[in-house]
């Protein structure tokens, strides 16, 4: 009888031990989305991840959906992620929505940022991942994308108004080292190229970031004043960067920013707010009179 009890006790203890192990193991092992979010947030940091998207911004539930963002003029722009598989997004980390395995050897993700922008991220998991990511951008009628000299890409309305744009791109490897990357524009598609080598430590995180107005664009190095196409005359405006945006927004006006562009600044009306700069033609007229 005692022998039978000892056997039963041993079996019960073994069963309990086996039952507890998977739960502890599952709790200690991060999910694929959690692992990807950790890699992303190591690259981006977490201080500027917003708890919720800004008004007018939506994050897709699935990788085949579009992220929606607002523009400086209140219009809507859509960003299609470069996924080839229909994957449900999972929130992980501080507030990173991850789409695991949405493309070949690539996870995709979206983060809302505290400046009202949005990051669309690609995580290249190994050397077999594509080196180009193509983001189809839905713009208002007549608007276009334009490459800037500093690597950023501006969205310009049909009438030359600055709508927003993508900040100068970056990419980082698993050790936090920068990886060469660049944007190019193919119609209304934003193409990010990432140049890895045999010594690159994977995963690699790459980040197109949308900013919806010029004040935020200043911080990102996109443009150097209040609004593209009407930048000069604001404190801290950079004629050189202003010239870049004038060139893509309104080529005929860009001629006014010649080598003596700094001398032209006092001629710009100083009673204009940023909003007036975006919508008023007086700046262009003042420049063209010089």
C-alpha positions in Angstrom: 0.0 0.0 0.0 2.8 2.4 0.9 4.6 1.4 -2.2 1.5 2.3 -4.3 1.2 5.7 -2.6 4.8 6.5 -3.3 4.4 5.7 -7.0 1.2 7.8 -7.1 3.0 10.7 -5.4 5.9 10.5 -7.8 3.6 10.5 -10.8 1.6 13.5 -9.4 4.8 15.5 -8.8 6.1 14.7 -12.2 2.8 15.8 -13.8 2.7 19.0 -11.9 6.3 19.7 -12.9 5.6 19.1 -16.5 2.5 21.2 -16.4 4.3 24.2 -14.8 7.3 24.2 -17.2 5.5 25.2 -20.4 3.7 28.2 -18.6 7.0 29.5 -17.2 8.7 28.9 -20.5 6.0 30.7 -22.5 6.0 33.6 -20.1 9.8 34.0 -20.4 10.0 33.7 -24.2 9.1 36.8 -26.2 6.8 36.5 -29.1 8.1 37.3 -32.7 6.3 40.7 -32.4 7.9 41.4 -29.1 11.4 40.5 -30.4 10.9 42.8 -33.4 9.6 45.6 -31.3 12.6 45.4 -29.0 15.0 45.6 -32.0 13.0 48.6 -33.4 12.8 50.5 -30.1 16.5 49.9 -29.6 17.1 51.7 -32.8 14.5 54.5 -32.5 14.5 55.0 -28.8 11.2 55.2 -26.9 11.0 58.9 -25.8 9.1 60.1 -28.9 6.8 57.2 -29.3 3.2 58.5 -28.8 0.7 56.5 -26.7 -1.9 57.2 -29.4 -1.8 58.4 -33.0 -2.3 62.1 -33.7 -5.7 63.2 -35.0 -6.0 62.3 -38.6 -3.5 59.5 -38.3 -4.5 55.8 -38.4 -2.4 52.7 -38.1 -3.5 49.7 -40.2 -4.8 46.6 -38.5 -3.2 44.5 -41.2 0.0 44.8 -43.2 -1.9 45.1 -46.5 -3.8 48.2 -45.2 -2.7 51.8 -45.5 -1.4 54.1 -42.8 -3.2 57.4 -43.0 -1.6 60.7 -42.1 -2.7 64.4 -42.3 -0.9 67.1 -44.2 0.0 70.8 -43.3 -3.1 71.8 -45.3 -5.5 69.3 -43.6 -5.6 66.9 -46.6 -5.0 63.1 -46.2 -2.0 61.1 -47.4 -1.9 57.3 -47.3 1.2 55.2 -46.9 1.1 51.6 -48.2 3.5 49.3 -46.4 5.8 47.2 -48.6 4.4 43.9 -47.4 3.6 40.9 -49.7 1.7 38.9 -47.1 -1.6 39.8 -45.3 -0.4 39.8 -41.6 -2.3 41.0 -38.6 -0.5 43.7 -36.6 0.4 43.1 -33.0 1.2 45.9 -30.5 4.4 45.4 -28.6 7.0 47.3 -26.7 6.0 50.9 -25.8 3.6 51.3 -28.7 5.0 49.7 -31.8 2.6 47.8 -34.1 4.5 44.9 -35.7 3.5 42.9 -38.8 5.8 39.8 -38.4 6.9 38.1 -41.7 5.0 40.6 -43.9 7.7 40.4 -46.5 10.6 38.1 -47.4 12.9 37.9 -44.3 11.4 41.2 -43.3 9.1 42.4 -40.5 7.2 45.7 -40.9 6.0 48.0 -38.2 4.4 51.4 -37.6 5.0 53.9 -34.7 3.0 57.1 -33.9 5.4 59.8 -32.7 4.9 62.6 -30.2 5.4 65.3 -32.8 2.3 64.2 -34.6 4.2 62.2 -37.2 4.4 58.5 -38.0 7.2 56.0 -38.6 6.9 53.2 -41.1 9.7 50.7 -40.3 11.2 47.8 -42.1 13.3 45.2 -40.2 15.6 43.2 -42.4 16.1 40.0 -40.5 19.0 38.5 -42.5 21.1 38.8 -45.6 18.3 37.4 -47.8 15.9 40.3 -47.1 15.3 42.7 -50.0 17.5 45.8 -50.0 14.8 48.0 -51.4 11.4 48.8 -49.7 8.7 50.5 -51.8 6.1 52.6 -50.1 3.2 53.7 -52.3 2.1 57.2 -51.3 -1.5 58.3 -51.9 -1.4 62.1 -52.4 -4.1 64.7 -53.1 -4.9 65.3 -56.8 -2.0 67.0 -58.6 0.5 66.6 -55.7 3.9 65.1 -56.2 6.9 63.8 -54.3 10.2 65.7 -54.7 13.7 64.7 -53.6 15.7 67.2 -51.6 19.4 67.7 -51.5 19.6 66.5 -47.8 18.1 63.1 -48.7 14.6 64.0 -47.5 11.5 63.8 -49.7 8.9 66.6 -49.7 5.2 66.3 -50.8 4.3 69.3 -52.8 0.7 70.3 -53.7 -0.3 71.2 -57.3 -0.1 74.9 -56.4 3.3 74.6 -54.8 2.2 74.4 -51.2 4.2 72.2 -48.8 2.1 69.3 -47.6 4.6 67.4 -45.5 7.2 64.9 -46.3 9.7 62.2 -45.2 12.7 63.2 -43.1 16.2 62.3 -44.1 16.4 58.4 -44.0 18.4 56.4 -41.6 19.1 52.7 -40.9 20.9 50.9 -38.1 22.2 47.4 -37.6 21.8 45.2 -34.6 24.8 46.9 -32.9 23.4 50.4 -33.4 25.8 51.2 -36.2 24.6 53.3 -39.1 23.9 51.5 -42.4 24.0 53.5 -45.6 20.6 54.3 -46.9 18.8 56.7 -49.2 15.5 57.6 -50.7 14.5 57.9 -54.4 11.2 58.8 -55.9 9.5 56.6 -58.5 6.3 58.5 -59.5 4.3 58.5 -56.2 6.3 55.6 -54.7 8.9 56.3 -52.0 11.8 53.8 -52.4 14.2 53.3 -49.6 17.5 51.5 -50.4 19.6 50.0 -47.7 23.1 49.0 -48.5 24.3 46.1 -46.3 27.6 44.2 -46.5 29.0 40.9 -45.4 29.9 42.5 -42.1 26.5 44.0 -41.4 25.0 42.7 -38.1 21.3 41.8 -38.6 18.6 42.7 -37.9 18.7 46.1 -39.7 16.1 48.7 -38.9 15.2 51.3 -41.5 12.8 54.2 -41.0 10.8 56.5 -43.3 9.3 59.1 -41.0 6.4 61.3 -42.2 6.2 64.9 -40.9 3.1 66.9 -41.7 4.3 70.5 -41.4 7.4 72.6 -41.8 7.9 73.5 -38.2 8.4 69.7 -37.5 10.4 69.5 -40.7 12.9 72.0 -39.3 13.7 69.5 -36.5 14.1 66.7 -38.9 16.5 68.7 -41.1 13.9 68.6 -44.0 13.7 72.3 -44.5 15.1 75.4 -42.8 12.1 77.7 -42.1 8.4 78.0 -41.6 7.0 76.4 -44.8 8.3 75.2 -48.1 7.7 77.6 -50.9 7.4 80.5 -48.3 10.2 80.0 -45.8 12.3 83.2 -45.6 11.7 85.9 -43.1 11.2 83.6 -40.2 13.8 83.5 -37.4 16.3 80.8 -38.1 15.3 80.4 -41.7 18.1 78.9 -43.9 18.2 80.4 -47.4 20.2 77.4 -48.6 17.6 74.9 -47.6 14.8 77.2 -48.5 16.3 77.3 -52.0 16.1 73.5 -52.2 12.4 73.5 -51.5 11.7 76.5 -53.7 13.4 74.7 -56.5 11.1 71.7 -56.3 7.9 73.6 -55.3 8.2 76.4 -57.8 11.2 76.4 -60.1 10.4 79.9 -61.5 10.6 81.4 -58.1 13.8 79.6 -57.1 15.8 81.9 -59.4 15.2 84.7 -56.9 17.4 82.7 -54.4 20.7 83.5 -56.1 24.1 83.8 -54.5 23.0 86.9 -52.6 19.9 85.2 -51.2 20.8 86.4 -47.7 20.6 90.0 -48.9 17.1 89.3 -50.0 15.8 88.3 -46.6 15.1 91.8 -45.3 12.8 92.3 -48.3 10.4 89.6 -47.2 7.4 90.9 -45.3 7.9 90.3 -41.6 4.2 90.5 -40.6 3.4 87.0 -41.9 2.7 84.1 -39.7 3.6 80.5 -40.7 0.0 79.9 -41.8 0.0 83.0 -43.9 3.3 82.0 -45.4 1.7 78.7 -46.5 -1.2 80.4 -48.2 0.0 83.9 -49.2 1.7 84.8 -52.5 3.3 88.0 -51.1 6.6 86.2 -50.4 7.0 85.1 -54.0 6.0 88.5 -55.3 8.5 90.2 -53.0 11.3 87.9 -54.2 10.4 88.3 -57.9 10.4 92.1 -57.5 14.1 92.0 -56.5 
